Amino acid sequence: MNKLLIDEYPLMVLPTFAKKIGLKNAIFVQQVYFLTQTKHQNNDIYTYKDDHMWVFNNIDEWHENYFPFFSKRTLKRVIKKCEDEGYIISTNKYNKSEYDKTKWYRVNHEKISDLAEEIEQDIMIKREKKVEKAKRKSKKKAKQLEKMNKTKFDSSKDLPLGQNGTMPENTVFLPLGQNGTMPDSKALGQNGTIDSAKMARPIPNTTTYTSHNNKNKATLKKIKAKFKKSFSKNPNDLQLEKIEEYIDKGISKELILKSIEFCGLGDHNQSFLFNRLQMLLKDDICTVEKLNDVINQNNSFNKNTSNSENENKKQQQTKESDYKWKDFFIDPDKYKE
């Protein structure tokens, strides 16, 4: 067996404890605790003072017997840090000789208990944040589902083919080719009145919703393919949601596909793409046709403003804004970030 894979007694410390006070400090405190617990188990009366079990060593003994992987300077600094922060309590009052520089050490259990509570509180806060994040995500999905259902139920208000105006709830549909109302007491296909208590509600028309849903899926599929071609990776869920938001706000799928394509041609990153989409929306350019109009109207635009002295500042800024789209969509290498 490889001797580097624990062929001797290991030093162990909890990751949360090491993260809280530092790895070196946690190792020293853990070692002091281990030695005092060992003395408890062995009923070491000599080191039991003032209702506490102690361990004593000078710096050379600590270094040689327990921490040879630390330099003496580092070890001194670690011990002083643990004393100053209150993780351990030290004294030399139990030495028999005044010239004896040996120190006695024990763990400050009150301080460590406070740290344990802080660590537990940190864990609870992180856990609550995760739960809150999950709730927000669930709420967002619920809103999206509600929006989809609203679209579906709105489409159910459409009237059957061949009928105009509003239709009361107590109206039944006759087979195609028949007019009038249908009686309840007689055979189907006869004209007359019908008992309103026995009339069926019209069947909702879900064709509009289904077509709209399928169309959205096809659009997102094309956008995913173009995104992967331009950036060599698929868009994540957040990016897809953002793209759907831009579509809902009016930017056409053709303009989004064109923007993705030119970002790829210009070797731009994904953040640049979403910045471009935001700028398109801000400039009220939502279709490829509108973009072409903007570019074509400014083919003669010159950045030298000598011919534009009579234009006001707002008009000049509009031309400069339009000119940037000409650069980006005609020569994407000119407009790299």
N, C-alpha and C positions, 0 to 999 in steps of 0.2 A: 504493500500500500504506500502511496506517495506520502512522505512525512509532512509535506506542506498542507495536507488535508486533515489537520487536527489529529496528531499522534501524541499530543500532550494536553494538559488541562487548558481549556479555552477561556478567554475573557469574553463574557457576554453582557450585553446591555440592550435595553429596549430602544427601538428606533425612535419612538415618540419622546422618550426621555433625552436621548442624545440630540434630537432636533431642538428641544426646548432649551437646554443649557450648554450645548456643544459636546462633541464626541469625546474629546480628551477629558473634560470635566466629568462627564457621565461615567467614563471608565474608572476614574479615580474614586468617585463617590461609591460606585458599585463595589469596588475592591475593598474599601473600608467597611462597607456593610457586610460583605461576605466574611471578612476576617472576624468581625465582632460577633456575627451569628455563629461562626465555628466555635468561638470561645464560649458562647452561651451553651452550645450543645455539649462542650467538654467540661462545663461547670468550672471555668477558670476563675477562681476566687481572687487571685492576685490582681487581675485587671478589672475587677468589678468595683467601681468607685461611685459614690453618690448616686446610687440607684441606676447606674448605667454601665454597660460593658464598653471598654475602651481597647484600642490597639495602639501600640507605640513603636515608632521607628524614626531613625534620623534619615536625612536625605540620601545618604549613601546606601543605607539598607533598603529604602524604597526602590532606588534605582537598580541595585544589584539583584534583589530577590523578586521584584514584581514588575518593574517597568524598564527593562533594558532597552526597549525599542524607543524610549524617549531619551533625549539628552538631559543632563542634569539641570541645565538652564531652563529647558522647557518644563521639566517636572516641577522645579521650584515655582515657575510662573503658574502652572496649573493648580498647585496646592494653595498658593496665595489667592488665586481667583476664587477657589471653592470656599476659602475662609472668608474673604471679603463679601461674597454673595450670600453667605450664611448656609451653604449647602452642608458644610461640616463644621463641627465645633472642635477647637484644639486648645490644649493647655500644657504647661510643663510643671504644674504645681504638685504633681504626684511623683516627681523625681526625688530620689533620696539625697542627691548631692546638688549643690547650687551650680556646680561646674558642668553638670550633665545637661547637654543641649537637646536631648531627646524630647520629642513632642508626642503627646497623647491625642488620639483622634477618635471621634465618633460621629455618626450621621445625625444631622439635625432633622429629626423626624417631623417636627412641626412644619418646617420650611418645605420639606419634600411633599408633605400632605397638601400644602397650599398649591404647590406646582401641579400635583396630580389633579386637583380640582380645576386649575386653569386649563390643563390639557383636555380634560373631559368636556369643559365648556367649549373649547375650540372645536372639538369633534362634533359636539351638538350643533354648533353654529354652521359648520360645513354641511352637516346632515340636513339641517333645516333649509339651507340654500339649495341643496339638491332637490329636496321635496318641492320647494317653491318654484324652482326651474321646471320641474316635471308638471306642476299644476299649470304654469303659464303655457307650456307646450300643449297640454291637454285642452286648455281653454281656447287656444288658437285653432286647434284642429276642430273643436266644437263649432267655432264661428264659421270656419270654412264649410263644414257640413251643413250648418244652418243656411249659409248663403246658397249652397247647391240645392238644398231642399226648397228654398224660396223660389229659385229659378224654375224648379220642376213644377211647383204648385202654381206659379204664375202662368206657365204654359198650359195648365189644365183649364184655364179660363177661356181658351179658344173655343169657338162654336163649331158644331159639326159642319161638314161640307154642305153648301147649298143653302145655309140659313144665315140671316142677317139680324142685327139688333140683339137685345138681351133675351134670355130664356129663363122662365121661372123654374124653380126647383121641382115643381110637380108636373113636369113635362117629360114624356117618354119619347124615345126615338122610334120613328116608323121605319120599316125597311125602305131601301132606296126605291124611288118610283111611286111611293104612296104619300098622300097629303092628308092633313087633318089630324084629329085626335083619335085615340084608341080606346074603345070601351073595355071595361073590366069583366063584365058578365058574359060577353060573347066571345066568339072565336077570334083569334088574331087576324088582322087584315081587314076588319070591318071598321067603318067610321062611326063616330059618336063621342059621347063624353065618357070619362073614366073617374073612378073614385080616387081622390087625391091621396088617401091613406095607403093605397096599394100601388103607387107609381114609383118607378125606379129612378134613381139619380143618373144624370148623363155620365158616360165613361170619360175620364180625363184624357186629354190628348198629350201624350208624353213624347211624341215624335220630335218636337222642337228641342226638348232637353237632351234626348239621346243623341241627336245629330250634333248638338253643341258640344256635348261631352266627348264624343268620338273625334270631333274636329280639334278640340284642345289637345287630346292625346297625340294626334298626328302632328300637330304643331310642335309640341314639346319634344317629340321624337326627332324631328328635323333639327331643332335647336340643339339637342344633345349631340347629334352627329356632327354638326358644324362646330360646336364648342370643342369637342374632342379633336377634331381635325386641326383647329387653330391653336389649341393650348396643350395638346397631347394628353389630355386627361378629361374625364367626365365631370360635369358640374355637380357640386354637392347639393344637398337638399335646400340649404339656405339660399344658394345662388339661384336655384330653380324657382324658389318662392319669390325672390326679388325680380326675376325676369317676368314671372306671372303678374306681379304688381305693375310693372311697366306696361304689359299688355292691357291690363285692366284700366290703366290710366290713359290708354289711347294709342300707344306706340304700336305700329303694325308689326306682325311677325316678319314680314319681308325686310323692314328696316332693321330689326334686331339681327336677323341673319346676315344682312349686309355689314352691320357694325362688327359682328363677331369675325366675319371673313377678313375685313380690313385690319382689325387688331392683329390677326394672325399674320397677314402680309407685312405689317409694319413691325412685327416682333414685339408687340406690346404685351404687358401682363394682364391678368384678369381684373385687377383693380382699375386699370386704365379703361377697360371695357365698360364697367359700371359707371365710371366717371363720365364717359362719352354719352351713355344712355341718359344720365341725369341732365347733362347739358342739352341734349336733343329735346328733352321734355321741357326744359326751361326756355329754350328758344322756340317752342311750339312747332317743332319739326317732328311730325308723328308718322309720316308716310314717305316712301321712296319718291313718290311724285313731288311732294313738297320739297324734299331735299334737292331733287334735280332742278326744280324751279329756282331755289335759292342759289344753287351753284351757277346755273345758266344766266341768271340775272346779274351776276357779278363777275362774269368772265373778263370784263374790261376793267375791273377794279385794280387800281395801282396803289401800293402802300405809300407812295409819295402823295401827300395831301395837297399839292399845289393847285390841282384842278378842283378841289373841294372846299375852297375858302368860304363859299356862301352857304355850305351845309352846316347845320347846327351840330352840337356835340353829340346829341342822341342819335342823329342819323348816321354820323361817322362811326359811332360805336357799333351800330347795327351792321354796317358794311363790314367792319373788321370782324364781327362775330360770324357773319356769313362766310367771310374769306377763310376762316379757320376750317370750316367744313369742306371747302374746296380742297385745301391742302390735305386734310385727313382722308377723304374718300377718293381723291384722284391720285395723290402721291403720298401714301401712308408713311414712307420713310422720312418725310419732311417733318412729321408731327409726332415724333417719338418723345416720350417723357424724358 
